Amino acid sequence: MDRQLAGSIVLGVALVPYLIEVFVQLRLQARFLAALPAPVRAALPRHPRNPWLACVGSTRFFFALWRCFRADADDDPGAVRTLKRRMRASLKREIVWAVGGASALLGLVSQGWRPPWP
C-alpha cells in the first residue's frame, strides 16, 4: 500500500471519533438549550431561537454557554443537571479524541508522511 494512502487512512481513523463526538455535542447542546428555564436562556447573549440552530451562534454565546454548563446551580431542574453532566463528559471525551488525533498527525509527520493536499 502506498505510504501516502496508509497515512491518510490512519489519520482518518484517528479523527473519526473526534468528529462523532462533535456531532454528539451538537445534539446535547440543542437538548440543553431547550431544557433551560426561560430566564436563564434569556440571560445568554444573542443566539438563534431554535435550539437546533444554536451551533451557528456567536463566540460570545458559546463562551456564555460554556460558563453555564461547567457547574451545577442549586436551582437547576433535574433534567438540566443531567444534561450538564453529560455535556461535561462529552467535552472531556472531545479533548481526549482531539489530543489523540493531533498525536497521530504529529507521529505521521515525524515519520515523513505529508498530506496529499497542499
N, C-alpha and C positions, 0 to 999 in steps of 0.2 A: 504494500500500500504506500502511496505517495506520502512523504513526510508532511507536506502542507495539509493534505486531506486528513491525516491522522490527528494532527494538532488541532485542526478546526473541529473535528468530532469530539475530541477530549474537552476542548473549551466549551463547546455547545452543551455537552453532558454536564459539565461543571456549573453552567449558568442556568440551566432549565429549572432547578429547584428554586433559585432566586426569583425567576420570572413568575413561577407558580405562586410563590409567597406574596409577591406584589399584587397579583390578582385576588388572592385571599384577603389581603388588607383592604383592597378597594371595596369588596363585599362587606367586610366588617365595618369599615368606615361609614358606608351608607346605612347599615343597620343601626350603628351607634348614633348617627345624627337623627335618624327617625325616632329613636328611643329617648333622646334627650328631652327634658322638660322644656316647654316653650320659653320661659325666661332665660334659661341657660343658653339655649340655642340663639336667642335674640342678642345675647351679650357677645357672641362671637363676631369677628369682623365680617364685612360683606361676603356673602357666598351664595351660590345658587339655591333657590328654594327647594328644588327637587334633591333629596339626599343622594340619589344615584348619579347626579351630575356634580357632586361636590369635588370630584377629582380634578375639575378644572378651576378650582378656587385659587385665590392668590396665595403667595408665600406667607403673607401676614396671617391669613386664615389658617394655614397649616401649622404655623407655629402656635397659634392660639389653641387649635385643636389638640396639638401635642401636649400643651400645658394642661388642657382639660382632662385628658385620659391618663396622664402619667401617675396620678394619685387618686385614691378614692376620697370622696367627700362624705361627710356624715349624713347629708340629706339625699344621697343618691338612691334612686329606686333599685331594687334587686336586679332587674334586667340590665340597667346601666352599669352596675358594678360588675356583672358577669361579662358584659361586652368590653369594659375597660380592661379586665384581667386578660381576656382573650387577645385584645389589641396589643397589650404589653408583651405577651408571649409571642405574638406574631412578629413584633418589631425585633425581639431578641433573635428569633429564627432568621429573619431577614438579614440581620447583621452577620450571623454565622455563615449563611449562604453567600453573602457578598464577599466576606473575607476568604471563603473557600474558592470562589470564582477568581478573585484577584490573585490568590496564591497559585491557582492553576495557570493563569495568564503569565504571572511572573516566572513560574517554573518553565513554561514553554518558551518564553522569550530568552531565558537564560540558557536554554538548550539549543538556541539558534533558530527557533521557529519564528516566522514572521507572518502576519495576517496576509491573506491573498488580496485584500483591498488596500488601496494606497495609504 
